Amino acid sequence: MLTLFHATQSRSGRIVWLLEELRAPCAIEHVDIYRSLTGTGRSDPANLHPDGKVPTLMHDGALITESAAIALYLTDLFPEADLGAPVGSPERGAYLTWLAWTAGEMEPAYWSKIEGRTETDAAARKRYDQVNARILTALRHGPFLMGHRFTAVDVMVGGALAWGLEHAPRDDLLDAYVARVAARPANARAMAKDAPEASVAA
Ligand SMILES: N[C@@H](CCC(=O)N[C@@H](CS)C(=O)NCC(=O)O)C(=O)O
């Protein structure tokens, strides 16, 4: 059995979206989190994450945290949905690279932009520019980041871009991509489940 610990308007929304894309049966436990940008909320004792963060996934007693690890875990668990790349497939290397890159490069680069460090720190600016160049280069081949096929990478990157679009460079290709992935029916279904009052076991 799968259970996702989720907080409204947070990183775990991407996992709700991915679960919808996968059509994976999963109970959603809405929890509170501490929100550093507003200083609101609190770490919820009901959340099994060791640091009180989300997303947190439980699968038959196994605890999985970290958005990229959860995305990989789920796409491996539901290979028939074809949203990942199985071990041994030619795309596996690129798939793992993109997933790790979202956590290791994209997120820190965008946070440095949000916090203004890209204005004062040349290394932060370079990283931010490299991140956007990587996305735009992939989208020129598109329509998705791994080419013709929509994958969990598009949920991770597209979801992050949709959240932080005001911090992204103005580019028609990027805007069209975010609109394209955000318009997916699974995203609409996920958004309907985002708030606590909408909590249901899928
Ligand atoms: N690297 C983690 C970051 C998780 C994270 O920081 N989540 C935020 C919500 S967007 C959170 O739970 N914050 C609560 C806290 O920092 O206590 C991931 O990608 O899953």
The ligand as a Gaussian input file, in Angstrom:
#p B3LYP/6-31G(d) Opt

LIG

0 1
 N       15.019000      18.012000      -0.880000
 C       13.657000      17.811000      -0.422000
 C       13.130000      19.131000       0.091000
 C       11.805000      18.956000       0.791000
 C       11.321000      20.282000       1.377000
 O       12.111000      21.135000       1.806000
 N        9.993000      20.413000       1.441000
 C        9.431000      21.594000       2.068000
 C        8.078000      21.898000       1.435000
 S        8.217000      22.598000      -0.174000
 C        9.179000      21.295000       3.524000
 O        8.655000      20.257000       3.828000
 N        9.560000      22.193000       4.419000
 C        9.327000      22.032000       5.806000
 C       10.527000      22.309000       6.656000
 O       11.534000      22.777000       6.122000
 O       10.465000      22.046000       7.864000
 C       12.785000      17.255000      -1.549000
 O       13.006000      17.623000      -2.702000
 O       11.913000      16.434000      -1.307000

